[in-house]
Amino acid sequence: MNTNSSNPVAAGSLTDRLMAISLATLSMFVVGYSATRVVLNALSTDTSATAESITPHQAEMWKVFGQRF
């Protein structure tokens, strides 16, 4: 340890923090992506889709507007 330094924080701590933040961010992305894929695969294997579970296309809500005006 450098005793002449007025900074009480070790020199490598900034690098360590950046590496930890990068690792945590990457880990959260991988976990989130994996969870999303699992949910989407579970939904796609369910072939008994009801009308409530189907989301219409974005243009569907504008169809009536275009027919009226």
N, CA, C and O atoms as a MOPAC input file, in Angstrom:
PM7 MOZYME 1SCF
protein

 N      0.84500 1    -1.16200 1     0.00000 1
 C      0.00000 1     0.00000 1     0.00000 1
 C      0.89500 1     1.23000 1     0.00000 1
 O      1.91500 1     1.24900 1     0.68900 1
 N      0.53800 1     2.24000 1    -0.74800 1
 C      1.29600 1     3.47600 1    -0.83400 1
 C      0.93500 1     4.37400 1     0.34800 1
 O     -0.20100 1     4.84100 1     0.44100 1
 N      1.86900 1     4.61900 1     1.23600 1
 C      1.59700 1     5.43700 1     2.41900 1
 C      1.69800 1     6.92000 1     2.12500 1
 O      1.25200 1     7.72800 1     2.94000 1
 N      2.27500 1     7.31500 1     0.97900 1
 C      2.41200 1     8.72800 1     0.63400 1
 C      1.15000 1     9.28900 1    -0.01300 1
 O      1.00900 1    10.50500 1    -0.14000 1
 N      0.26200 1     8.44400 1    -0.40900 1
 C     -0.95500 1     8.89000 1    -1.09300 1
 C     -1.94800 1     9.45300 1    -0.09200 1
 O     -2.15100 1     8.89000 1     0.98300 1
 N     -2.56600 1    10.57500 1    -0.45700 1
 C     -3.58100 1    11.17700 1     0.40800 1
 C     -4.95600 1    10.57600 1     0.15300 1
 O     -5.89300 1    10.82700 1     0.91100 1
 N     -5.08400 1     9.79000 1    -0.89900 1
 C     -6.35100 1     9.14800 1    -1.23600 1
 C     -6.47700 1     7.84900 1    -0.44200 1
 O     -5.65900 1     6.94600 1    -0.61900 1
 N     -7.48800 1     7.73200 1     0.43500 1
 C     -7.60000 1     6.51800 1     1.23600 1
 C     -8.09000 1     5.31200 1     0.44100 1
 O     -7.96800 1     4.17700 1     0.90400 1
 N     -8.63600 1     5.53900 1    -0.73400 1
 C     -9.14000 1     4.45500 1    -1.56500 1
 C     -7.98900 1     3.86100 1    -2.36300 1
 O     -7.16000 1     4.59100 1    -2.90600 1
 N     -7.94100 1     2.57500 1    -2.43100 1
 C     -6.86600 1     1.90200 1    -3.16000 1
 C     -6.96000 1     2.22700 1    -4.64500 1
 O     -8.03900 1     2.51600 1    -5.16200 1
 N     -5.81600 1     2.17700 1    -5.32600 1
 C     -5.75200 1     2.55300 1    -6.73200 1
 C     -6.56900 1     1.61000 1    -7.61400 1
 O     -7.15400 1     2.05800 1    -8.60000 1
 N     -6.62400 1     0.35400 1    -7.29700 1
 C     -7.33200 1    -0.61400 1    -8.11600 1
 C     -8.82300 1    -0.66800 1    -7.85000 1
 O     -9.53400 1    -1.39400 1    -8.54600 1
 N     -9.31500 1     0.05500 1    -6.89100 1
 C    -10.71900 1    -0.07500 1    -6.51500 1
 C    -11.65500 1     0.46100 1    -7.59500 1
 O    -12.75100 1    -0.07200 1    -7.76600 1
 N    -11.25500 1     1.49800 1    -8.32700 1
 C    -12.10400 1     2.01500 1    -9.39600 1
 C    -12.23800 1     0.97700 1   -10.50400 1
 O    -13.33300 1     0.76300 1   -11.02600 1
 N    -11.15700 1     0.34800 1   -10.85800 1
 C    -11.18600 1    -0.70100 1   -11.86900 1
 C    -12.02200 1    -1.88400 1   -11.38400 1
 O    -12.78900 1    -2.46800 1   -12.14900 1
 N    -11.86900 1    -2.22400 1   -10.12000 1
 C    -12.65500 1    -3.32500 1    -9.55900 1
 C    -14.14600 1    -3.00900 1    -9.58500 1
 O    -14.96300 1    -3.87500 1    -9.90000 1
 N    -14.49700 1    -1.77800 1    -9.25800 1
 C    -15.90700 1    -1.38500 1    -9.27700 1
 C    -16.47300 1    -1.41700 1   -10.68500 1
 O    -17.59100 1    -1.88600 1   -10.89700 1
 N    -15.70500 1    -0.92000 1   -11.65500 1
 C    -16.17200 1    -0.94500 1   -13.03900 1
 C    -16.35800 1    -2.37700 1   -13.53300 1
 O    -17.32600 1    -2.67700 1   -14.23100 1
 N    -15.43900 1    -3.24900 1   -13.17400 1
 C    -15.56900 1    -4.65500 1   -13.56800 1
 C    -16.78400 1    -5.29000 1   -12.90100 1
 O    -17.50000 1    -6.06700 1   -13.53300 1
 N    -17.02400 1    -4.97200 1   -11.63900 1
 C    -18.17200 1    -5.52500 1   -10.92400 1
 C    -19.48300 1    -5.02700 1   -11.52400 1
 O    -20.43200 1    -5.79600 1   -11.67200 1
 N    -19.53400 1    -3.74100 1   -11.87000 1
 C    -20.74400 1    -3.18900 1   -12.49300 1
 C    -20.97800 1    -3.82700 1   -13.85200 1
 O    -22.11400 1    -4.16000 1   -14.19100 1
 N    -19.92800 1    -4.00100 1   -14.62800 1
 C    -20.05500 1    -4.63600 1   -15.94700 1
 C    -20.52700 1    -6.07800 1   -15.81800 1
 O    -21.39200 1    -6.52400 1   -16.57100 1
 N    -19.95900 1    -6.79900 1   -14.86900 1
 C    -20.35700 1    -8.19100 1   -14.66100 1
 C    -21.80200 1    -8.28700 1   -14.19200 1
 O    -22.54700 1    -9.15000 1   -14.65600 1
 N    -22.20400 1    -7.41300 1   -13.28200 1
 C    -23.58500 1    -7.41800 1   -12.79300 1
 C    -24.56100 1    -7.07300 1   -13.91200 1
 O    -25.62500 1    -7.68400 1   -14.01800 1
 N    -24.20900 1    -6.10100 1   -14.74300 1
 C    -25.06700 1    -5.71500 1   -15.85900 1
 C    -25.21600 1    -6.85300 1   -16.85800 1
 O    -26.32400 1    -7.14400 1   -17.31000 1
 N    -24.12600 1    -7.48700 1   -17.19900 1
 C    -24.16800 1    -8.61100 1   -18.12700 1
 C    -24.97500 1    -9.76600 1   -17.54000 1
 O    -25.76100 1   -10.39800 1   -18.24600 1
 N    -24.78600 1   -10.03700 1   -16.27600 1
 C    -25.52900 1   -11.12600 1   -15.63100 1
 C    -27.01900 1   -10.85100 1   -15.62900 1
 O    -27.81400 1   -11.75100 1   -15.89900 1
 N    -27.40700 1    -9.62600 1   -15.32800 1
 C    -28.83500 1    -9.28000 1   -15.31400 1
 C    -29.42700 1    -9.37600 1   -16.71200 1
 O    -30.57500 1    -9.79100 1   -16.87000 1
 N    -28.65600 1    -8.99500 1   -17.73200 1
 C    -29.13200 1    -9.12000 1   -19.10000 1
 C    -29.35000 1   -10.58000 1   -19.47200 1
 O    -30.37600 1   -10.93000 1   -20.05600 1
 N    -28.39400 1   -11.42300 1   -19.13800 1
 C    -28.49900 1   -12.84900 1   -19.47100 1
 C    -29.68500 1   -13.48200 1   -18.75100 1
 O    -30.44200 1   -14.24400 1   -19.35300 1
 N    -29.85200 1   -13.17200 1   -17.47300 1
 C    -30.97800 1   -13.72700 1   -16.71500 1
 C    -32.30600 1   -13.21800 1   -17.27900 1
 O    -33.24600 1   -13.99600 1   -17.44600 1
 N    -32.38800 1   -11.92800 1   -17.56900 1
 C    -33.62200 1   -11.36400 1   -18.12500 1
 C    -33.94100 1   -11.93400 1   -19.49200 1
 O    -35.09400 1   -12.25800 1   -19.77300 1
 N    -32.94400 1   -12.06000 1   -20.33900 1
 C    -33.14500 1   -12.61900 1   -21.67200 1
 C    -33.59200 1   -14.07200 1   -21.58400 1
 O    -34.51200 1   -14.48500 1   -22.28900 1
 N    -32.94800 1   -14.83900 1   -20.72500 1
 C    -33.31000 1   -16.25000 1   -20.57200 1
 C    -34.73400 1   -16.39200 1   -20.04300 1
 O    -35.49200 1   -17.23400 1   -20.52300 1
 N    -35.09800 1   -15.58300 1   -19.06600 1
 C    -36.45400 1   -15.65300 1   -18.51800 1
 C    -37.48700 1   -15.27500 1   -19.56900 1
 O    -38.55300 1   -15.88600 1   -19.64300 1
 N    -37.17600 1   -14.27600 1   -20.37900 1
 C    -38.09700 1   -13.87200 1   -21.44300 1
 C    -38.27300 1   -14.98400 1   -22.45700 1
 O    -39.39300 1   -15.25400 1   -22.89000 1
 N    -37.18900 1   -15.63000 1   -22.84200 1
 C    -37.28900 1   -16.72900 1   -23.81100 1
 C    -38.10700 1   -17.89400 1   -23.24600 1
 O    -38.87900 1   -18.52000 1   -23.97100 1
 N    -37.93900 1   -18.18200 1   -21.96100 1
 C    -38.69900 1   -19.26600 1   -21.34300 1
 C    -40.18000 1   -18.95100 1   -21.36500 1
 O    -40.99600 1   -19.81000 1   -21.69600 1
 N    -40.53200 1   -17.72300 1   -21.01300 1
 C    -41.95200 1   -17.33400 1   -21.00500 1
 C    -42.51900 1   -17.36200 1   -22.41200 1
 O    -43.62700 1   -17.85600 1   -22.62200 1
 N    -41.77600 1   -16.83700 1   -23.38000 1
 C    -42.27900 1   -16.82900 1   -24.75400 1
 C    -42.42000 1   -18.24200 1   -25.30500 1
 O    -43.37500 1   -18.52300 1   -26.02900 1
 N    -41.49000 1   -19.13600 1   -24.97900 1
 C    -41.61500 1   -20.51600 1   -25.43700 1
 C    -42.79300 1   -21.20700 1   -24.78200 1
 O    -43.46700 1   -22.01700 1   -25.41800 1
 N    -43.05100 1   -20.90300 1   -23.52500 1
 C    -44.19700 1   -21.50200 1   -22.84700 1
 C    -45.49100 1   -21.01700 1   -23.46800 1
 O    -46.44400 1   -21.78600 1   -23.60100 1
 N    -45.53500 1   -19.74700 1   -23.84900 1
 C    -46.74300 1   -19.21600 1   -24.47600 1
 C    -46.93400 1   -19.76000 1   -25.88300 1
 O    -48.06800 1   -19.97600 1   -26.31100 1
 N    -45.84400 1   -19.98600 1   -26.61000 1
 C    -45.97100 1   -20.45600 1   -27.98800 1
 C    -46.35000 1   -21.93000 1   -28.05600 1
 O    -46.92500 1   -22.36500 1   -29.05400 1
 N    -46.04500 1   -22.70500 1   -27.03000 1
 C    -46.41700 1   -24.11300 1   -27.05600 1
 C    -47.87300 1   -24.31500 1   -26.66600 1
 O    -48.44100 1   -25.37900 1   -26.91400 1
 N    -48.47700 1   -23.30900 1   -26.06200 1
 C    -49.88800 1   -23.38700 1   -25.70500 1
 C    -50.71000 1   -23.04600 1   -26.94100 1
 O    -50.80700 1   -21.88000 1   -27.32500 1
 N    -51.30400 1   -24.06600 1   -27.56500 1
 C    -52.03500 1   -23.85200 1   -28.81300 1
 C    -53.48700 1   -23.47700 1   -28.59100 1
 O    -54.19700 1   -23.17400 1   -29.55000 1
 N    -53.93800 1   -23.49100 1   -27.36800 1
 C    -55.33500 1   -23.14700 1   -27.09600 1
 C    -55.44700 1   -21.65400 1   -26.78800 1
 O    -55.84700 1   -21.26700 1   -25.69100 1
 N    -55.09000 1   -20.82500 1   -27.76400 1
 C    -55.13700 1   -19.37700 1   -27.57200 1
 C    -56.57600 1   -18.89500 1   -27.64000 1
 O    -57.31700 1   -19.22700 1   -28.56600 1
 N    -56.95000 1   -18.12200 1   -26.66300 1
 C    -58.29100 1   -17.54900 1   -26.65600 1
 C    -58.22900 1   -16.12900 1   -27.18800 1
 O    -57.14600 1   -15.57200 1   -27.36700 1
 N    -59.37500 1   -15.55300 1   -27.43600 1
 C    -59.42800 1   -14.20000 1   -27.98700 1
 C    -58.84500 1   -13.18400 1   -27.01700 1
 O    -58.33000 1   -12.15400 1   -27.45000 1
 N    -58.91400 1   -13.44600 1   -25.71700 1
 C    -58.39000 1   -12.50600 1   -24.74500 1
 C    -56.85700 1   -12.47500 1   -24.74800 1
 O    -56.25900 1   -11.45600 1   -24.40100 1
 N    -56.22700 1   -13.57600 1   -25.13600 1
 C    -54.77200 1   -13.63400 1   -25.08200 1
 C    -54.10500 1   -13.16400 1   -26.36900 1
 O    -52.87900 1   -13.07300 1   -26.42200 1
 N    -54.87800 1   -12.86700 1   -27.40000 1
 C    -54.31600 1   -12.41800 1   -28.67200 1
 C    -54.30500 1   -10.89700 1   -28.70600 1
 O    -55.34300 1   -10.26000 1   -28.52400 1
 N    -53.15400 1   -10.32600 1   -28.93600 1
 C    -53.02500 1    -8.87900 1   -29.02900 1
 C    -53.16000 1    -8.46700 1   -30.49000 1
 O    -52.41500 1    -8.96500 1   -31.33400 1
 N    -54.08500 1    -7.57600 1   -30.80700 1
 C    -54.23200 1    -7.15900 1   -32.20100 1
 C    -53.06400 1    -6.28700 1   -32.65000 1
 O    -52.33100 1    -5.72300 1   -31.83800 1
 N    -52.91600 1    -6.19800 1   -33.94700 1
 C    -51.86100 1    -5.36300 1   -34.51200 1
 C    -52.14900 1    -3.89500 1   -34.20300 1
 O    -53.30000 1    -3.51600 1   -33.98600 1
 N    -51.09800 1    -3.07000 1   -34.18300 1
 C    -51.25300 1    -1.65500 1   -33.85400 1
 C    -52.17100 1    -0.93000 1   -34.84100 1
 O    -52.87600 1     0.00400 1   -34.46100 1
 N    -52.16300 1    -1.35200 1   -36.08400 1
 C    -52.98200 1    -0.68700 1   -37.09900 1
 C    -54.45800 1    -1.03000 1   -36.95500 1
 O    -55.30500 1    -0.35000 1   -37.53400 1
 N    -54.77800 1    -2.06100 1   -36.20100 1
 C    -56.16400 1    -2.48200 1   -36.05400 1
 C    -57.02700 1    -1.39700 1   -35.41600 1
 O    -58.18400 1    -1.22600 1   -35.80000 1
 N    -56.48400 1    -0.66700 1   -34.45400 1
 C    -57.28400 1     0.35100 1   -33.78700 1
 C    -57.51800 1     1.57300 1   -34.67200 1
 O    -58.42700 1     2.35700 1   -34.40100 1
 N    -56.73100 1     1.74700 1   -35.70500 1
 C    -56.91600 1     2.87500 1   -36.61100 1
 C    -57.80800 1     2.52500 1   -37.79400 1
 O    -58.14500 1     3.40600 1   -38.58500 1
 N    -58.20000 1     1.25700 1   -37.93600 1
 C    -59.00400 1     0.83500 1   -39.07800 1
 C    -60.35700 1     1.53900 1   -39.09100 1
 O    -60.79200 1     2.02000 1   -40.13700 1
 N    -61.01600 1     1.60500 1   -37.95500 1
 C    -62.31900 1     2.24600 1   -37.86900 1
 C    -62.19900 1     3.74300 1   -38.14600 1
 O    -63.06400 1     4.32100 1   -38.80500 1
 N    -61.15700 1     4.36100 1   -37.65900 1
 C    -60.92100 1     5.78100 1   -37.89200 1
 C    -60.77500 1     6.06200 1   -39.39300 1
 O    -61.32400 1     7.03700 1   -39.90600 1
 N    -60.03000 1     5.19600 1   -40.08700 1
 C    -59.83800 1     5.37000 1   -41.51800 1
 C    -61.09500 1     5.13800 1   -42.32000 1
 O    -61.27400 1     5.74500 1   -43.37600 1
 N    -61.97000 1     4.27300 1   -41.84400 1
 C    -63.21800 1     4.01700 1   -42.56700 1
 C    -64.23200 1     5.12400 1   -42.36400 1
 O    -65.04100 1     5.39600 1   -43.25100 1
 N    -64.19800 1     5.76500 1   -41.20800 1
 C    -65.15300 1     6.83000 1   -40.91800 1
 C    -64.78200 1     8.15100 1   -41.57900 1
 O    -65.66100 1     8.88100 1   -42.03700 1
 N    -63.51700 1     8.46100 1   -41.63300 1
 C    -63.11200 1     9.78800 1   -42.10700 1
 C    -62.41800 1     9.67300 1   -43.41200 1
 O    -61.99800 1    10.68200 1   -43.97900 1

